């Protein structure tokens, strides 16, 4: 199975990182839920590029949240 990042170029990967940071700052713990909603909306409209970006954001958020939970921070 391909990962979302395989479909992104370097600029899109940077956008992914930035989006994840912005979502976290704005929505906190709900950032992942917001990103999932955006990914679903992109899928419904058939926008594969936008969908790949949002799924990459989700992957980044999950990794980041996992690191935070592993380190004991909330």
C-alpha contacts under 8 A as a table, 3 or more apart, distances in Angstrom:
res1	aa1	res2	aa2	distance
2	X	6	X	6.61
3	X	6	X	5.65
3	X	7	X	7.77
4	X	7	X	5.82
4	X	8	X	7.23
4	X	52	X	5.26
4	X	53	X	7.14
4	X	55	X	5.98
4	X	56	X	5.14
5	X	8	X	5.21
5	X	13	X	7.07
5	X	52	X	7.42
5	X	53	X	7.86
5	X	56	X	5.92
7	X	49	X	7.79
7	X	52	X	6.71
8	X	11	X	7.84
8	X	12	X	5.50
8	X	13	X	6.08
8	X	52	X	7.34
8	X	53	X	7.22
9	X	12	X	5.31
9	X	13	X	6.25
10	X	13	X	5.05
10	X	14	X	6.29
11	X	14	X	5.13
11	X	15	X	6.29
12	X	15	X	4.87
12	X	16	X	6.11
12	X	53	X	6.98
13	X	16	X	4.93
13	X	17	X	6.36
13	X	53	X	7.76
13	X	56	X	7.95
14	X	17	X	5.16
14	X	18	X	6.22
15	X	18	X	5.01
15	X	19	X	5.93
16	X	19	X	5.11
16	X	20	X	6.14
16	X	53	X	6.14
16	X	54	X	7.36
16	X	56	X	6.39
16	X	57	X	5.23
16	X	60	X	7.91
17	X	20	X	5.23
17	X	21	X	6.37
17	X	57	X	6.87
17	X	60	X	7.21
18	X	21	X	5.13
18	X	22	X	6.18
19	X	22	X	5.06
19	X	23	X	5.98
19	X	57	X	6.83
20	X	23	X	5.20
20	X	24	X	6.10
20	X	31	X	7.75
20	X	57	X	5.52
20	X	58	X	7.77
20	X	60	X	6.89
20	X	61	X	6.22
21	X	24	X	5.15
21	X	25	X	6.16
22	X	25	X	5.10
22	X	26	X	6.11
23	X	26	X	5.14
23	X	27	X	5.59
23	X	28	X	7.11
23	X	31	X	5.15
23	X	34	X	7.77
23	X	35	X	7.82
24	X	27	X	5.40
24	X	28	X	4.61
24	X	29	X	7.06
24	X	30	X	7.78
24	X	31	X	5.26
25	X	28	X	5.78
26	X	31	X	7.65
27	X	30	X	5.16
27	X	31	X	4.96
27	X	34	X	7.83
28	X	31	X	5.59
29	X	32	X	7.04
30	X	33	X	5.20
30	X	34	X	6.28
31	X	34	X	5.11
31	X	35	X	6.16
31	X	61	X	7.78
32	X	35	X	5.11
32	X	36	X	6.12
32	X	58	X	6.13
32	X	61	X	6.44
32	X	62	X	7.56
33	X	36	X	5.11
33	X	37	X	6.29
34	X	37	X	5.13
34	X	38	X	6.39
35	X	38	X	5.09
35	X	39	X	6.18
35	X	54	X	6.13
35	X	55	X	7.72
35	X	57	X	6.88
35	X	58	X	6.11
36	X	39	X	5.04
36	X	40	X	6.14
36	X	54	X	7.33
36	X	55	X	7.50
36	X	58	X	6.82
37	X	40	X	5.12
37	X	41	X	6.20
38	X	41	X	5.08
38	X	42	X	6.23
38	X	51	X	7.84
38	X	54	X	6.61
39	X	42	X	5.11
39	X	43	X	6.25
39	X	50	X	7.44
39	X	51	X	5.04
39	X	52	X	7.82
39	X	54	X	5.07
39	X	55	X	6.19
40	X	43	X	5.06
40	X	44	X	6.21
40	X	51	X	7.53
41	X	44	X	5.13
41	X	45	X	6.46
42	X	45	X	5.29
42	X	46	X	6.17
42	X	47	X	5.19
42	X	48	X	7.13
42	X	50	X	5.96
42	X	51	X	5.05
43	X	46	X	4.93
43	X	47	X	6.00
43	X	48	X	6.84
43	X	51	X	5.93
44	X	47	X	7.79
47	X	50	X	5.53
47	X	51	X	6.05
48	X	51	X	4.94
48	X	52	X	6.01
49	X	52	X	5.14
49	X	53	X	6.35
50	X	53	X	5.14
50	X	54	X	6.30
51	X	54	X	5.19
51	X	55	X	6.11
52	X	55	X	5.14
52	X	56	X	6.06
53	X	56	X	5.08
53	X	57	X	6.27
54	X	57	X	4.87
54	X	58	X	6.22
55	X	58	X	4.90
55	X	59	X	6.20
56	X	59	X	4.98
56	X	60	X	6.17
57	X	60	X	5.06
57	X	61	X	6.08
58	X	61	X	5.07
58	X	62	X	6.09
59	X	62	X	5.18
59	X	63	X	6.22
60	X	63	X	5.17
60	X	64	X	6.09
61	X	64	X	5.01
61	X	65	X	5.88
62	X	65	X	5.11
62	X	66	X	5.88
63	X	66	X	5.05
63	X	67	X	6.22
64	X	67	X	5.15
64	X	68	X	6.31
65	X	68	X	5.04
65	X	69	X	6.16
66	X	69	X	5.13
66	X	70	X	5.99
67	X	70	X	5.03
67	X	71	X	6.16
68	X	71	X	5.25
68	X	72	X	6.38
68	X	73	X	5.40
68	X	74	X	6.70
69	X	72	X	5.12
69	X	73	X	5.89
69	X	74	X	6.64
70	X	73	X	7.71
